[in-house]
């Protein structure tokens, strides 16, 4: 089976399991930007609880920019790495006001100038806010796509991003990556994948190779 054909099947199966892709809650463009920053090494559910408090206390971008890093850090502490994240949010709010007129920019180049924003976050913003095709190559995406044989680029985010862009329909790219996160947390976990109940086991290169090895050893 060609990679593009397999990718289309993966998209359809995961869409049936996870009809709603992104689980971060935000009503403004900068809210999603900062929520994504907080989500690093933290669950979306916890981020949603924290951002509800953060944006209630600082309801505008100007209010966030005027807050101190310590004030922001006290609220985002449950998300881990809170001092670094608080610094990025504070600097990011000021950057958006000073350089972009209070709006989140819509190009990769501009987004990468914002503190704490890498390609992963930038791609998520480009897709979820502006509707651009984008691959968010986080750890779940790289690991699962590799297991399925959709990429052979290992843990190189940029190479995986480029590989998947070639085989996943543009309209499905961002949603698939969100669904990889849900799937990676529920079933295809890093430490103990639940292969016996996996809806993609027949497509999984790693699983099928393990079956072949087991048969040969008998």
C-alpha positions as CSV (number, residue, x, y, z in Angstrom):
1,X,0.0,0.0,0.0
2,X,1.3,3.4,-0.9
3,X,1.9,5.9,1.9
4,X,-0.7,8.4,0.5
5,X,-3.3,5.6,0.5
6,X,-2.4,4.5,4.0
7,X,-2.5,8.1,5.2
8,X,-6.0,8.6,3.9
9,X,-7.2,5.5,5.8
10,X,-5.5,6.6,9.0
11,X,-7.3,10.0,8.6
12,X,-10.7,8.4,8.2
13,X,-10.3,6.0,11.1
14,X,-9.0,8.5,13.6
15,X,-11.7,11.0,12.5
16,X,-14.3,8.5,13.4
17,X,-12.8,8.0,16.9
18,X,-12.0,11.6,17.5
19,X,-14.5,13.9,15.7
20,X,-13.3,16.9,17.6
21,X,-9.6,17.4,17.0
22,X,-8.3,20.4,19.0
23,X,-9.1,20.4,22.7
24,X,-7.4,23.6,23.7
25,X,-10.1,26.2,24.6
26,X,-9.7,29.8,23.3
27,X,-11.9,32.6,22.0
28,X,-9.1,35.0,20.8
29,X,-6.1,34.4,18.6
30,X,-3.5,35.3,21.2
31,X,-5.3,33.1,23.8
32,X,-4.7,30.0,21.6
33,X,-1.1,31.1,21.0
34,X,-0.4,31.3,24.8
35,X,-2.4,28.2,25.5
36,X,-0.3,26.2,23.1
37,X,2.8,27.5,24.8
38,X,1.4,26.3,28.2
39,X,0.6,22.9,26.7
40,X,4.3,21.9,26.4
41,X,4.7,18.9,28.6
42,X,1.2,19.5,30.1
43,X,-2.2,18.1,29.3
44,X,-4.7,20.2,27.4
45,X,-7.3,19.6,30.2
46,X,-5.0,21.2,32.8
47,X,-4.1,24.1,30.4
48,X,-7.8,24.8,29.9
49,X,-8.3,25.1,33.7
50,X,-5.3,27.4,34.0
51,X,-6.1,29.7,31.0
52,X,-9.6,30.2,32.3
53,X,-8.1,31.7,35.4
54,X,-5.4,33.6,33.5
55,X,-7.7,35.2,31.0
56,X,-10.3,36.0,33.6
57,X,-7.7,38.0,35.6
58,X,-6.1,39.5,32.5
59,X,-8.9,39.7,29.9
60,X,-7.0,41.7,27.3
61,X,-3.7,41.5,25.6
62,X,-2.7,44.8,27.1
63,X,-3.5,43.5,30.6
64,X,-1.3,40.5,30.0
65,X,1.5,42.8,28.8
66,X,1.2,45.0,31.8
67,X,1.3,42.1,34.3
68,X,4.6,41.0,35.8
69,X,6.2,37.7,35.0
70,X,5.8,36.7,38.6
71,X,2.1,37.4,38.6
72,X,1.7,35.3,35.4
73,X,3.9,32.6,36.8
74,X,1.8,32.3,40.0
75,X,-1.2,31.4,37.8
76,X,0.4,29.1,35.2
77,X,2.5,27.2,37.9
78,X,0.3,24.0,37.5
79,X,1.4,23.7,33.9
80,X,5.0,23.1,34.8
81,X,8.1,25.0,33.5
82,X,6.1,27.9,34.8
83,X,8.8,30.6,35.0
84,X,9.9,30.0,31.4
85,X,6.3,29.9,30.2
86,X,5.4,33.0,32.2
87,X,8.3,34.9,30.7
88,X,7.3,33.8,27.1
89,X,3.7,34.9,27.7
90,X,4.8,38.3,29.1
91,X,7.3,38.9,26.3
92,X,5.0,37.5,23.7
93,X,2.1,39.9,24.7
94,X,4.4,42.9,24.5
95,X,5.8,41.7,21.2
96,X,2.3,41.3,19.7
97,X,1.4,44.9,20.8
98,X,4.7,46.5,19.8
99,X,5.4,44.8,16.5
100,X,2.1,43.4,15.2
101,X,-0.5,45.9,16.3
102,X,-2.0,43.5,18.9
103,X,-2.7,40.8,16.4
104,X,-1.2,37.3,15.9
105,X,0.7,37.3,12.6
106,X,-0.2,34.9,9.9
107,X,3.2,33.9,8.5
108,X,5.7,31.3,9.7
109,X,8.5,33.9,9.6
110,X,6.7,36.4,11.8
111,X,5.4,33.8,14.2
112,X,8.9,32.5,14.8
113,X,10.0,35.9,16.1
114,X,7.6,35.6,19.1
115,X,9.3,34.3,22.3
116,X,8.6,30.6,22.9
117,X,7.2,30.0,19.5
118,X,8.8,27.2,17.4
119,X,7.6,25.5,14.2
120,X,5.3,23.3,16.1
121,X,3.4,26.1,17.7
122,X,3.6,28.3,14.6
123,X,2.0,25.5,12.5
124,X,-0.8,25.0,15.0
125,X,-1.6,28.7,14.9
126,X,-1.4,28.9,11.1
127,X,-3.8,26.0,10.8
128,X,-6.2,26.6,13.7
129,X,-6.5,30.3,13.4
130,X,-5.9,31.1,9.8
131,X,-6.9,27.8,8.2
132,X,-3.6,27.1,6.4
133,X,-2.5,23.5,5.8
134,X,0.1,22.6,8.4
135,X,1.7,19.6,10.1
136,X,2.3,20.0,13.8
137,X,5.2,17.6,14.3
138,X,5.1,17.0,18.0
139,X,6.3,13.9,19.8
140,X,3.0,12.0,19.3
141,X,2.9,12.8,15.6
142,X,6.6,11.8,15.0
143,X,6.3,8.6,17.0
144,X,3.0,7.4,15.6
145,X,3.7,8.4,12.0
146,X,7.0,6.5,12.2
147,X,5.3,3.4,13.6
148,X,2.7,3.5,10.8
149,X,5.4,3.8,8.2
150,X,4.2,7.2,7.0
151,X,7.7,8.6,7.6
152,X,11.2,7.3,7.9
153,X,12.7,10.5,9.3
154,X,12.8,9.5,12.9
155,X,12.5,12.3,15.5
156,X,13.5,15.1,13.1
157,X,10.4,17.5,13.4
158,X,11.2,19.4,10.2
159,X,11.7,16.2,8.1
160,X,8.6,14.5,9.5
161,X,6.6,17.7,8.7
162,X,7.8,17.7,5.1
163,X,7.2,13.9,4.7
164,X,3.6,14.1,6.0
165,X,2.8,17.2,3.9
166,X,3.5,15.2,0.8
167,X,1.0,12.4,1.6
168,X,-1.7,13.9,3.8
169,X,-4.4,16.0,2.1
170,X,-4.0,19.7,3.0
171,X,-7.4,20.1,4.5
172,X,-6.7,17.1,6.9
173,X,-3.2,17.9,8.0
174,X,-3.7,19.9,11.2
175,X,-6.7,17.8,12.3
176,X,-4.7,14.6,11.9
177,X,-1.9,15.9,14.1
178,X,-4.4,16.9,16.8
179,X,-5.9,13.4,16.6
180,X,-2.4,11.8,16.8
181,X,-2.2,13.5,20.2
182,X,-5.4,12.0,21.4
183,X,-4.6,8.6,20.0
184,X,-1.1,8.8,21.5
185,X,-2.5,9.4,24.9
186,X,-5.3,6.9,24.8
187,X,-4.0,3.9,22.8
188,X,-0.6,4.2,21.1
189,X,1.2,5.4,24.2
190,X,5.0,5.6,24.3
191,X,5.6,3.2,27.1
192,X,2.8,0.6,26.8
193,X,0.8,0.8,23.5
194,X,-2.5,-1.0,23.5
195,X,-1.9,-2.9,20.3
196,X,-4.6,-5.5,21.0
197,X,-7.3,-2.8,20.8
198,X,-5.7,-0.5,18.3
199,X,-7.9,0.4,15.3
200,X,-4.7,0.9,13.2
201,X,-2.8,-2.3,14.0
202,X,-3.4,-3.7,10.5
203,X,-1.7,-0.6,9.1
204,X,1.1,-0.4,11.7
205,X,4.4,-1.3,10.2
206,X,6.0,-1.8,13.6
207,X,3.2,-4.1,14.9
208,X,3.1,-6.1,11.7
209,X,6.9,-6.5,11.8
210,X,6.7,-7.7,15.4
211,X,4.2,-10.3,14.4
212,X,6.5,-11.6,11.6
213,X,9.4,-11.8,14.1
214,X,7.3,-13.7,16.6
215,X,6.2,-16.2,13.9
216,X,9.8,-16.8,12.7
217,X,11.0,-17.4,16.3
218,X,8.5,-20.2,16.8
